[in-house]
């Protein structure tokens, strides 16, 4: 069952040079209990999408959509108070740097206890205090931390990067959210620590039916448990579909280029030239018309100055006038 349905979401930012469209008719659907990976280079609009879902909206943003629904709620139709109730109850987010999430002045235990919903506690003051402590320790156990008392008595800077991220995950799941948005949660981590975090998130999703939107800019970071992936470039959706199908048979030139680079990085020898798309990512003030990949795409033609509609082939969606299959006319 689809619980998050985004159709033609557009976000415009007001600048001194006029409005800039940072998300351009973006589409995404997320099913209950699904892990969906959103992939895009830095500045592609991934974090803005997360903020639009959660309601962290700047008054200078102009947001329109044919549909921005969470379960049976039309998020754009809710006022600020209603939006906070829905997102606070059903959603949570973890960030790439735990230091932005954890207060350096408070011990971990105090911060974790504060995240436990008061409505779930019973009894008088002392019993509620003990119950809060017990629940906090259980949360740390759920995210794979064994020395709970030592961690709870520590300050964030005394923890390793992996432990700090596990603590932030424990805080995020304290109220059993239906949706967890993980914004590049393993950036700059060692491979073993990164694998631990991914396994933990997959376990949480499977164990409590929690949907996860995993945001990353690295195609090699797609976890095996991810059911679907979407690729975004400069605010436009390039391709979306079942993970295995997209990885094995990409339809969009951008997906193909990202796959080529990730496979090359895994197998290349020293001083080997990296295969890349020509050109550079455009600035917000100078976005190309039509398909924004056009100036860098090896298959671009005159028709690419018109933004391609979102098409579907089997279970994959793509936005390209010249998709990658035998009858596309590529040389």
KOLDREN-935194 format. One record per residue: residue number from 1; residue in three letters; x, y, z of N, C-alpha, C in turn. Coordinates in steps of 0.02 Angstrom, whole numbers. Layout:
<nodes>
[node NUM 'ALA' [X Y Z] [X Y Z] [X Y Z]]
...
</nodes>
This chain:
<nodes>
[node 1 'UNK' [42 -59 0] [0 0 0] [44 62 0]]
[node 2 'UNK' [30 110 -44] [68 172 -47] [48 218 10]]
[node 3 'UNK' [97 240 50] [82 284 106] [109 355 94]]
[node 4 'UNK' [158 362 49] [182 429 30] [176 434 -46]]
[node 5 'UNK' [138 483 -68] [124 491 -140] [139 563 -160]]
[node 6 'UNK' [192 573 -199] [213 639 -221] [208 642 -297]]
[node 7 'UNK' [170 689 -322] [160 695 -394] [171 768 -416]]
[node 8 'UNK' [217 776 -462] [232 842 -491] [246 895 -438]]
[node 9 'UNK' [287 878 -390] [306 925 -338] [357 975 -366]]
[node 10 'UNK' [342 1039 -358] [386 1092 -381] [401 1140 -324]]
[node 11 'UNK' [464 1157 -316] [485 1205 -264] [524 1261 -298]]
[node 12 'UNK' [501 1322 -289] [536 1380 -316] [562 1423 -258]]
[node 13 'UNK' [624 1445 -264] [654 1489 -214] [657 1560 -242]]
[node 14 'UNK' [640 1608 -201] [645 1678 -222] [716 1702 -212]]
[node 15 'UNK' [747 1728 -264] [814 1755 -260] [814 1827 -286]]
[node 16 'UNK' [872 1860 -280] [878 1928 -305] [869 1932 -381]]
[node 17 'UNK' [882 1875 -414] [875 1872 -487] [809 1842 -510]]
[node 18 'UNK' [762 1836 -463] [698 1806 -481] [692 1735 -454]]
[node 19 'UNK' [635 1702 -466] [624 1634 -440] [668 1583 -474]]
[node 20 'UNK' [691 1535 -435] [732 1480 -460] [697 1415 -443]]
[node 21 'UNK' [685 1374 -493] [650 1310 -482] [701 1256 -463]]
[node 22 'UNK' [703 1238 -399] [752 1189 -376] [726 1118 -378]]
[node 23 'UNK' [661 1109 -373] [630 1044 -386] [579 1055 -441]]
[node 24 'UNK' [583 1014 -493] [544 1026 -553] [499 966 -568]]
[node 25 'UNK' [436 970 -546] [386 918 -559] [412 849 -540]]
[node 26 'UNK' [431 843 -478] [462 781 -453] [408 732 -430]]
[node 27 'UNK' [420 668 -442] [373 615 -423] [408 562 -382]]
[node 28 'UNK' [373 538 -331] [400 484 -289] [342 450 -252]]
[node 29 'UNK' [342 384 -252] [293 346 -214] [330 298 -167]]
[node 30 'UNK' [306 293 -106] [338 251 -56] [285 206 -24]]
[node 31 'UNK' [298 141 -24] [251 92 3] [265 80 77]]
[node 32 'UNK' [216 53 111] [224 38 182] [278 -16 191]]
[node 33 'UNK' [325 -4 236] [378 -51 250] [433 -54 198]]
[node 34 'UNK' [432 -8 150] [480 -9 95] [541 33 111]]
[node 35 'UNK' [600 11 87] [660 51 88] [670 78 17]]
[node 36 'UNK' [667 144 10] [673 176 -55] [734 222 -53]]
[node 37 'UNK' [781 211 -100] [842 250 -101] [837 306 -153]]
[node 38 'UNK' [850 367 -131] [850 425 -175] [922 446 -187]]
[node 39 'UNK' [943 445 -251] [1013 456 -268] [1019 519 -310]]
[node 40 'UNK' [1068 560 -293] [1080 620 -332] [1142 656 -309]]
[node 41 'UNK' [1173 692 -354] [1234 729 -336] [1218 786 -289]]
[node 42 'UNK' [1269 812 -257] [1261 868 -212] [1227 927 -247]]
[node 43 'UNK' [1176 955 -215] [1140 1011 -245] [1084 992 -291]]
[node 44 'UNK' [1066 928 -293] [1014 905 -338] [943 914 -311]]
[node 45 'UNK' [937 933 -247] [871 945 -218] [847 891 -171]]
[node 46 'UNK' [890 843 -154] [869 787 -111] [847 810 -42]]
[node 47 'UNK' [888 852 -11] [872 875 56] [811 921 57]]
[node 48 'UNK' [802 961 3] [743 1003 -2] [679 961 -5]]
[node 49 'UNK' [684 905 -40] [627 860 -44] [610 834 26]]
[node 50 'UNK' [661 814 64] [649 789 132] [616 843 175]]
[node 51 'UNK' [640 905 169] [611 959 208] [539 973 188]]
[node 52 'UNK' [524 966 124] [455 977 101] [409 923 129]]
[node 53 'UNK' [432 862 133] [392 807 162] [379 819 235]]
[node 54 'UNK' [431 839 272] [427 848 344] [394 914 365]]
[node 55 'UNK' [389 961 318] [359 1025 334] [407 1077 358]]
[node 56 'UNK' [473 1066 349] [523 1116 367] [528 1166 309]]
[node 57 'UNK' [478 1208 303] [471 1249 243] [486 1322 258]]
[node 58 'UNK' [528 1352 217] [545 1423 222] [488 1464 190]]
[node 59 'UNK' [468 1519 221] [414 1559 192] [430 1585 122]]
[node 60 'UNK' [494 1587 103] [512 1612 37] [505 1558 -17]]
[node 61 'UNK' [491 1497 4] [482 1444 -45] [410 1445 -72]]
[node 62 'UNK' [405 1433 -136] [339 1424 -166] [333 1350 -185]]
[node 63 'UNK' [286 1316 -152] [279 1243 -161] [212 1228 -193]]
[node 64 'UNK' [213 1192 -248] [152 1169 -280] [159 1095 -296]]
[node 65 'UNK' [104 1060 -300] [105 989 -317] [35 967 -337]]
[node 66 'UNK' [32 921 -384] [-32 889 -398] [-53 847 -339]]
[node 67 'UNK' [-3 818 -304] [-18 777 -246] [42 774 -200]]
[node 68 'UNK' [32 788 -137] [82 778 -85] [45 748 -25]]
[node 69 'UNK' [34 683 -29] [-7 648 19] [35 602 63]]
[node 70 'UNK' [20 605 127] [47 557 174] [-11 518 203]]
[node 71 'UNK' [-13 453 187] [-70 410 204] [-134 444 177]]
[node 72 'UNK' [-180 464 220] [-241 495 193] [-241 571 203]]
[node 73 'UNK' [-183 600 219] [-178 672 230] [-149 707 169]]
[node 74 'UNK' [-181 762 149] [-154 806 99] [-110 857 136]]
[node 75 'UNK' [-44 847 133] [1 887 175] [-2 961 158]]
[node 76 'UNK' [-12 978 95] [-14 1048 76] [-78 1083 98]]
[node 77 'UNK' [-129 1043 115] [-192 1073 137] [-194 1084 213]]
[node 78 'UNK' [-145 1056 249] [-144 1063 322] [-112 1129 342]]
[node 79 'UNK' [-137 1158 397] [-104 1217 423] [-42 1195 464]]
[node 80 'UNK' [-4 1244 488] [60 1227 520] [50 1183 582]]
[node 81 'UNK' [-1 1198 622] [-12 1158 683] [-31 1086 665]]
[node 82 'UNK' [-76 1078 616] [-96 1011 595] [-37 973 565]]
[node 83 'UNK' [4 1008 527] [62 977 496] [111 951 548]]
[node 84 'UNK' [123 991 601] [169 971 654] [143 909 690]]
[node 85 'UNK' [78 904 700] [50 846 734] [62 783 692]]
[node 86 'UNK' [47 788 627] [54 729 583] [126 708 576]]
[node 87 'UNK' [170 755 561] [240 737 551] [274 717 616]]
[node 88 'UNK' [256 751 671] [285 733 736] [266 664 759]]
[node 89 'UNK' [206 642 741] [182 576 761] [207 521 715]]
[node 90 'UNK' [210 535 649] [221 481 600] [290 481 568]]
[node 91 'UNK' [329 535 574] [391 540 537] [450 558 582]]
[node 92 'UNK' [510 541 559] [571 559 593] [627 563 542]]
[node 93 'UNK' [682 595 562] [738 604 515] [804 597 551]]
[node 94 'UNK' [852 565 518] [920 563 543] [965 596 491]]
[node 95 'UNK' [1020 627 516] [1061 668 473] [1130 637 464]]
[node 96 'UNK' [1167 664 415] [1232 636 399] [1284 648 453]]
[node 97 'UNK' [1275 700 492] [1323 717 544] [1288 718 611]]
[node 98 'UNK' [1300 668 655] [1265 666 719] [1276 729 761]]
[node 99 'UNK' [1331 765 750] [1344 825 789] [1291 879 777]]
[node 100 'UNK' [1256 876 720] [1203 924 707] [1138 904 742]]
[node 101 'UNK' [1136 844 768] [1075 817 797] [1080 814 873]]
[node 102 'UNK' [1141 801 899] [1152 792 970] [1178 856 1002]]
[node 103 'UNK' [1153 872 1061] [1174 931 1098] [1240 916 1134]]
[node 104 'UNK' [1294 952 1118] [1359 936 1149] [1361 951 1224]]
[node 105 'UNK' [1312 989 1249] [1313 1009 1320] [1277 961 1366]]
[node 106 'UNK' [1239 914 1338] [1201 866 1379] [1226 795 1368]]
[node 107 'UNK' [1221 755 1421] [1238 685 1414] [1188 650 1368]]
[node 108 'UNK' [1210 596 1338] [1169 560 1291] [1104 536 1324]]
[node 109 'UNK' [1109 510 1385] [1051 484 1419] [996 536 1427]]
[node 110 'UNK' [1016 596 1447] [967 650 1457] [932 667 1392]]
[node 111 'UNK' [970 670 1338] [940 686 1273] [894 631 1249]]
[node 112 'UNK' [914 569 1260] [873 513 1238] [808 508 1277]]
[node 113 'UNK' [812 519 1342] [752 516 1384] [701 568 1363]]
[node 114 'UNK' [724 626 1340] [678 679 1320] [638 661 1258]]
[node 115 'UNK' [663 617 1217] [628 599 1155] [572 549 1166]]
[node 116 'UNK' [569 518 1224] [518 467 1237] [451 502 1250]]
[node 117 'UNK' [399 486 1212] [334 520 1219] [306 513 1290]]
[node 118 'UNK' [287 568 1320] [260 567 1388] [196 528 1393]]
[node 119 'UNK' [157 526 1339] [94 490 1340] [101 415 1348]]
[node 120 'UNK' [161 389 1336] [172 317 1343] [193 297 1413]]
[node 121 'UNK' [205 347 1457] [226 333 1526] [166 331 1572]]
[node 122 'UNK' [171 290 1624] [116 284 1671] [142 290 1742]]
[node 123 'UNK' [97 301 1789] [115 302 1860] [134 372 1883]]
[node 124 'UNK' [157 376 1947] [176 440 1976] [246 458 1953]]
[node 125 'UNK' [271 515 1978] [333 544 1952] [391 495 1953]]
[node 126 'UNK' [405 463 2011] [463 419 2017] [457 359 1971]]
[node 127 'UNK' [397 332 1965] [387 274 1921] [395 295 1847]]
[node 128 'UNK' [370 353 1831] [378 378 1762] [451 390 1746]]
[node 129 'UNK' [488 415 1794] [560 427 1783] [597 362 1772]]
[node 130 'UNK' [581 311 1811] [613 246 1803] [593 214 1737]]
[node 131 'UNK' [529 222 1719] [505 194 1656] [540 227 1597]]
[node 132 'UNK' [551 292 1601] [585 329 1547] [657 304 1539]]
[node 133 'UNK' [690 291 1596] [758 265 1594] [760 196 1563]]
[node 134 'UNK' [713 153 1582] [711 85 1554] [699 87 1479]]
[node 135 'UNK' [653 129 1458] [638 134 1386] [698 160 1347]]
[node 136 'UNK' [735 207 1377] [794 234 1344] [847 179 1334]]
[node 137 'UNK' [856 138 1385] [904 83 1379] [882 32 1327]]
[node 138 'UNK' [818 19 1323] [792 -27 1272] [803 -1 1202]]
[node 139 'UNK' [795 65 1194] [807 95 1129] [879 85 1107]]
[node 140 'UNK' [925 94 1153] [996 84 1137] [1010 11 1120]]
[node 141 'UNK' [977 -35 1155] [984 -106 1138] [958 -120 1068]]
[node 142 'UNK' [903 -88 1050] [873 -99 983] [919 -78 926]]
[node 143 'UNK' [960 -28 939] [1005 -5 886] [1074 -37 892]]
[node 144 'UNK' [1080 -88 934] [1141 -127 937] [1194 -102 984]]
[node 145 'UNK' [1176 -61 1033] [1224 -37 1083] [1218 -79 1146]]
[node 146 'UNK' [1273 -110 1165] [1272 -155 1223] [1287 -119 1289]]
[node 147 'UNK' [1337 -76 1289] [1355 -40 1350] [1311 21 1359]]
[node 148 'UNK' [1248 8 1374] [1199 62 1376] [1213 113 1431]]
[node 149 'UNK' [1232 90 1490] [1243 136 1545] [1303 182 1531]]
[node 150 'UNK' [1356 154 1503] [1415 194 1487] [1399 246 1434]]
[node 151 'UNK' [1361 226 1383] [1343 272 1329] [1298 327 1355]]
[node 152 'UNK' [1250 310 1398] [1203 360 1423] [1237 411 1468]]
[node 153 'UNK' [1293 392 1499] [1329 438 1542] [1382 477 1504]]
[node 154 'UNK' [1386 467 1439] [1437 500 1398] [1408 563 1365]]
[node 155 'UNK' [1453 609 1348] [1436 666 1307] [1446 646 1233]]
[node 156 'UNK' [1411 677 1187] [1417 657 1116] [1488 655 1090]]
[node 157 'UNK' [1530 703 1111] [1598 704 1084] [1641 647 1109]]
[node 158 'UNK' [1617 611 1160] [1655 554 1187] [1639 489 1150]]
[node 159 'UNK' [1591 492 1104] [1571 432 1067] [1605 431 999]]
[node 160 'UNK' [1615 370 973] [1639 363 904] [1584 385 856]]
[node 161 'UNK' [1602 397 794] [1553 421 745] [1496 371 736]]
[node 162 'UNK' [1515 306 734] [1463 255 725] [1416 251 784]]
[node 163 'UNK' [1444 255 846] [1402 254 906] [1356 315 908]]
[node 164 'UNK' [1383 373 891] [1343 434 892] [1285 429 842]]
[node 165 'UNK' [1298 399 784] [1244 391 735] [1192 342 759]]
[node 166 'UNK' [1213 289 794] [1165 242 822] [1121 275 874]]
[node 167 'UNK' [1151 319 914] [1112 356 964] [1060 401 929]]
[node 168 'UNK' [1081 434 876] [1033 477 840] [977 436 809]]
[node 169 'UNK' [992 375 787] [939 331 761] [892 311 818]]
[node 170 'UNK' [920 295 876] [878 277 934] [831 335 952]]
[node 171 'UNK' [856 396 949] [813 454 964] [759 462 911]]
[node 172 'UNK' [776 447 848] [728 455 794] [671 405 799]]
[node 173 'UNK' [686 344 822] [634 292 823] [599 287 891]]
[node 174 'UNK' [612 335 936] [584 331 1003] [508 331 1003]]
[node 175 'UNK' [478 365 953] [404 367 951] [376 321 896]]
[node 176 'UNK' [417 272 874] [395 223 825] [366 255 762]]
[node 177 'UNK' [406 293 726] [380 327 666] [363 278 611]]
[node 178 'UNK' [316 298 568] [299 257 510] [347 270 452]]
[node 179 'UNK' [378 330 452] [426 348 400] [489 376 431]]
[node 180 'UNK' [546 348 411] [611 373 433] [649 398 371]]
[node 181 'UNK' [668 461 372] [708 490 318] [780 492 340]]
[node 182 'UNK' [823 456 305] [894 452 322] [933 492 270]]
[node 183 'UNK' [955 553 290] [988 598 244] [1064 585 246]]
[node 184 'UNK' [1088 543 201] [1159 525 197] [1187 507 266]]
[node 185 'UNK' [1159 456 298] [1177 441 368] [1247 411 377]]
[node 186 'UNK' [1281 392 323] [1346 360 332] [1403 397 297]]
[node 187 'UNK' [1392 461 281] [1443 500 247] [1508 501 288]]
[node 188 'UNK' [1565 488 254] [1632 490 284] [1645 437 336]]
[node 189 'UNK' [1600 388 342] [1612 333 389] [1654 279 357]]
[node 190 'UNK' [1687 240 399] [1726 184 375] [1678 130 348]]
[node 191 'UNK' [1701 89 301] [1657 38 270] [1622 -7 320]]
[node 192 'UNK' [1658 -30 372] [1627 -75 421] [1572 -40 460]]
[node 193 'UNK' [1585 23 480] [1534 61 516] [1475 75 472]]
[node 194 'UNK' [1488 92 408] [1435 105 360] [1391 44 352]]
[node 195 'UNK' [1421 -14 346] [1383 -76 338] [1340 -90 400]]
[node 196 'UNK' [1367 -75 460] [1328 -85 521] [1266 -41 522]]
[node 197 'UNK' [1273 22 502] [1216 68 502] [1164 44 452]]
[node 198 'UNK' [1185 23 393] [1138 0 342] [1101 -63 365]]
[node 199 'UNK' [1137 -109 396] [1104 -170 421] [1054 -153 476]]
[node 200 'UNK' [1072 -105 518] [1028 -84 572] [963 -55 544]]
[node 201 'UNK' [969 -10 495] [909 20 466] [865 -31 431]]
[node 202 'UNK' [896 -79 396] [858 -132 364] [822 -175 415]]
[node 203 'UNK' [855 -189 470] [825 -229 523] [765 -192 555]]
[node 204 'UNK' [773 -127 566] [718 -88 595] [658 -86 547]]
[node 205 'UNK' [672 -80 483] [617 -78 434] [580 -144 433]]
[node 206 'UNK' [618 -199 433] [586 -265 430] [550 -282 495]]
[node 207 'UNK' [577 -260 551] [550 -278 616] [487 -242 635]]
[node 208 'UNK' [479 -180 614] [420 -142 635] [382 -110 577]]
[node 209 'UNK' [396 -134 516] [359 -110 458] [368 -37 443]]
[node 210 'UNK' [426 -10 462] [440 61 452] [466 73 381]]
[node 211 'UNK' [438 123 348] [463 142 282] [524 187 290]]
[node 212 'UNK' [573 179 246] [634 219 250] [648 250 182]]
[node 213 'UNK' [658 316 183] [681 352 124] [755 365 135]]
[node 214 'UNK' [799 328 100] [871 334 108] [898 382 56]]
[node 215 'UNK' [928 436 79] [955 487 34] [1030 480 30]]
[node 216 'UNK' [1057 477 -31] [1129 470 -40] [1149 499 -107]]
[node 217 'UNK' [1214 514 -115] [1239 536 -179] [1286 484 -210]]
[node 218 'UNK' [1288 425 -179] [1333 372 -200] [1293 310 -219]]
[node 219 'UNK' [1296 291 -282] [1258 233 -305] [1283 168 -272]]
[node 220 'UNK' [1347 167 -253] [1374 107 -219] [1347 100 -149]]
[node 221 'UNK' [1314 153 -123] [1286 151 -55] [1216 120 -53]]
[node 222 'UNK' [1189 100 -110] [1123 70 -111] [1126 3 -75]]
[node 223 'UNK' [1087 -5 -22] [1088 -66 17] [1049 -121 -19]]
[node 224 'UNK' [1070 -184 -11] [1034 -239 -44] [960 -242 -26]]
[node 225 'UNK' [944 -218 35] [874 -221 57] [830 -167 26]]
[node 226 'UNK' [858 -121 -11] [819 -68 -43] [776 -96 -99]]
[node 227 'UNK' [710 -88 -93] [665 -116 -143] [662 -73 -207]]
[node 228 'UNK' [667 -7 -199] [663 37 -256] [714 93 -250]]
[node 229 'UNK' [735 120 -308] [779 177 -309] [753 230 -357]]
[node 230 'UNK' [769 292 -343] [753 348 -388] [817 389 -397]]
[node 231 'UNK' [828 413 -457] [886 455 -471] [862 525 -490]]
[node 232 'UNK' [892 575 -458] [873 645 -468] [934 684 -491]]
[node 233 'UNK' [923 730 -539] [977 773 -563] [951 843 -570]]
[node 234 'UNK' [981 890 -534] [962 961 -537] [887 970 -528]]
[node 235 'UNK' [858 933 -482] [788 942 -465] [738 904 -508]]
[node 236 'UNK' [762 868 -559] [718 830 -602] [729 755 -591]]
[node 237 'UNK' [673 718 -590] [677 645 -585] [701 617 -651]]
[node 238 'UNK' [755 577 -648] [782 546 -709] [752 476 -719]]
[node 239 'UNK' [755 436 -666] [730 367 -672] [712 340 -603]]
[node 240 'UNK' [664 295 -602] [642 264 -540] [615 194 -555]]
[node 241 'UNK' [627 148 -509] [602 80 -519] [630 32 -468]]
[node 242 'UNK' [613 -33 -474] [641 -84 -430] [717 -83 -433]]
[node 243 'UNK' [749 -88 -376] [821 -80 -372] [859 -126 -419]]
[node 244 'UNK' [845 -190 -415] [882 -238 -456] [871 -225 -531]]
[node 245 'UNK' [810 -209 -549] [794 -197 -620] [830 -135 -647]]
[node 246 'UNK' [830 -81 -608] [863 -20 -630] [939 -30 -634]]
[node 247 'UNK' [967 -66 -586] [1039 -76 -585] [1062 -121 -643]]
[node 248 'UNK' [1020 -168 -662] [1039 -214 -716] [1021 -187 -785]]
[node 249 'UNK' [966 -150 -791] [944 -126 -856] [922 -53 -852]]
[node 250 'UNK' [969 -6 -843] [950 64 -839] [921 89 -905]]
[node 251 'UNK' [872 134 -900] [841 162 -959] [863 234 -973]]
[node 252 'UNK' [890 267 -923] [909 337 -931] [985 344 -936]]
[node 253 'UNK' [1010 387 -981] [1083 397 -987] [1116 418 -921]]
[node 254 'UNK' [1081 454 -879] [1110 475 -815] [1121 414 -770]]
[node 255 'UNK' [1072 370 -767] [1079 309 -727] [1137 267 -753]]
[node 256 'UNK' [1141 261 -819] [1194 222 -849] [1263 251 -832]]
[node 257 'UNK' [1268 318 -834] [1332 350 -818] [1350 340 -744]]
[node 258 'UNK' [1301 346 -700] [1314 335 -629] [1336 264 -615]]
[node 259 'UNK' [1304 216 -648] [1323 146 -640] [1394 133 -665]]
[node 260 'UNK' [1410 162 -723] [1477 153 -752] [1530 180 -705]]
[node 261 'UNK' [1517 237 -675] [1567 267 -630] [1574 225 -566]]
[node 262 'UNK' [1519 200 -539] [1523 161 -477] [1558 95 -489]]
[node 263 'UNK' [1544 61 -545] [1577 -2 -560] [1651 10 -575]]
[node 264 'UNK' [1666 66 -607] [1735 82 -622] [1775 94 -557]]
[node 265 'UNK' [1744 129 -510] [1779 143 -447] [1796 79 -409]]
[node 266 'UNK' [1754 28 -417] [1766 -35 -381] [1820 -77 -414]]
[node 267 'UNK' [1831 -69 -479] [1876 -114 -515] [1937 -80 -545]]
[node 268 'UNK' [1941 -14 -542] [1995 21 -577] [2062 14 -542]]
[node 269 'UNK' [2115 15 -581] [2182 14 -554] [2206 85 -540]]
[node 270 'UNK' [2265 93 -512] [2291 160 -497] [2303 201 -559]]
[node 271 'UNK' [2290 267 -554] [2302 316 -606] [2261 304 -670]]
[node 272 'UNK' [2206 266 -662] [2162 255 -719] [2113 313 -724]]
[node 273 'UNK' [2101 336 -784] [2057 394 -793] [1984 375 -778]]
[node 274 'UNK' [1951 417 -739] [1882 405 -719] [1834 424 -774]]
[node 275 'UNK' [1789 379 -793] [1738 398 -843] [1687 445 -813]]
[node 276 'UNK' [1677 501 -844] [1630 551 -818] [1589 580 -875]]
[node 277 'UNK' [1533 611 -856] [1495 650 -904] [1532 715 -918]]
[node 278 'UNK' [1529 737 -979] [1563 800 -997] [1528 859 -962]]
[node 279 'UNK' [1565 914 -956] [1535 974 -927] [1532 970 -851]]
[node 280 'UNK' [1492 1016 -822] [1485 1021 -750] [1412 1033 -731]]
[node 281 'UNK' [1396 1021 -668] [1329 1032 -643] [1313 1107 -647]]
[node 282 'UNK' [1258 1127 -677] [1242 1198 -684] [1224 1229 -616]]
[node 283 'UNK' [1234 1294 -610] [1214 1329 -550] [1138 1340 -551]]
[node 284 'UNK' [1110 1355 -493] [1038 1365 -488] [1014 1422 -533]]
[node 285 'UNK' [1055 1473 -540] [1034 1531 -579] [1040 1519 -654]]
[node 286 'UNK' [1071 1464 -675] [1081 1452 -747] [1061 1380 -766]]
[node 287 'UNK' [1002 1361 -745] [978 1294 -761] [959 1291 -836]]
[node 288 'UNK' [978 1236 -870] [958 1228 -940] [883 1221 -946]]
[node 289 'UNK' [856 1239 -1003] [785 1228 -1016] [776 1155 -1037]]
[node 290 'UNK' [715 1131 -1030] [701 1062 -1049] [733 1013 -1001]]
[node 291 'UNK' [762 960 -1027] [798 911 -986] [862 943 -961]]
[node 292 'UNK' [870 946 -896] [928 980 -867] [993 942 -876]]
[node 293 'UNK' [989 879 -894] [1049 840 -910] [1073 854 -981]]
[node 294 'UNK' [1031 885 -1022] [1045 894 -1093] [1115 916 -1111]]
[node 295 'UNK' [1142 971 -1081] [1209 994 -1101] [1265 944 -1087]]
[node 296 'UNK' [1252 895 -1043] [1303 846 -1025] [1289 777 -1054]]
[node 297 'UNK' [1230 768 -1083] [1209 701 -1104] [1240 683 -1172]]
[node 298 'UNK' [1270 624 -1177] [1300 604 -1242] [1249 590 -1296]]
[node 299 'UNK' [1185 583 -1278] [1133 567 -1327] [1087 626 -1340]]
[node 300 'UNK' [1104 685 -1314] [1059 743 -1320] [1049 763 -1393]]
[node 301 'UNK' [987 783 -1408] [968 808 -1475] [924 869 -1467]]
[node 302 'UNK' [899 893 -1522] [861 955 -1521] [799 949 -1477]]
[node 303 'UNK' [768 890 -1476] [706 881 -1437] [718 889 -1362]]
[node 304 'UNK' [780 885 -1340] [794 887 -1268] [786 956 -1237]]
[node 305 'UNK' [774 1007 -1279] [760 1073 -1251] [688 1077 -1225]]
[node 306 'UNK' [650 1024 -1236] [583 1017 -1208] [588 964 -1153]]
[node 307 'UNK' [562 979 -1093] [567 931 -1038] [527 868 -1056]]
[node 308 'UNK' [559 810 -1053] [524 748 -1071] [473 729 -1018]]
[node 309 'UNK' [417 701 -1038] [368 677 -989] [393 614 -955]]
[node 310 'UNK' [363 598 -900] [380 537 -864] [345 478 -897]]
[node 311 'UNK' [384 433 -925] [357 375 -959] [369 312 -916]]
[node 312 'UNK' [335 258 -936] [342 196 -898] [355 138 -945]]
[node 313 'UNK' [403 96 -927] [418 35 -964] [425 -20 -913]]
[node 314 'UNK' [380 -69 -917] [375 -120 -866] [365 -86 -798]]
[node 315 'UNK' [410 -96 -750] [401 -65 -684] [446 -3 -675]]
[node 316 'UNK' [482 17 -727] [527 74 -722] [495 136 -751]]
[node 317 'UNK' [507 192 -718] [487 257 -743] [549 296 -763]]
[node 318 'UNK' [544 335 -816] [602 373 -839] [577 436 -874]]
[node 319 'UNK' [621 486 -875] [605 549 -909] [660 563 -959]]
[node 320 'UNK' [652 537 -1020] [703 544 -1071] [671 536 -1140]]
[node 321 'UNK' [690 580 -1188] [666 573 -1256] [699 514 -1292]]
[node 322 'UNK' [759 496 -1271] [797 443 -1305] [823 393 -1253]]
[node 323 'UNK' [777 353 -1225] [797 305 -1174] [842 249 -1203]]
[node 324 'UNK' [873 213 -1157] [923 164 -1178] [892 95 -1190]]
[node 325 'UNK' [870 83 -1249] [855 15 -1270] [865 11 -1345]]
[node 326 'UNK' [861 -48 -1372] [885 -61 -1441] [849 -19 -1493]]
[node 327 'UNK' [786 -3 -1483] [749 33 -1534] [752 108 -1526]]
[node 328 'UNK' [795 133 -1481] [796 205 -1467] [831 245 -1521]]
[node 329 'UNK' [870 213 -1564] [902 249 -1618] [971 274 -1600]]
[node 330 'UNK' [1000 251 -1544] [1067 273 -1526] [1117 242 -1573]]
[node 331 'UNK' [1170 279 -1586] [1224 253 -1628] [1264 202 -1589]]
</nodes>
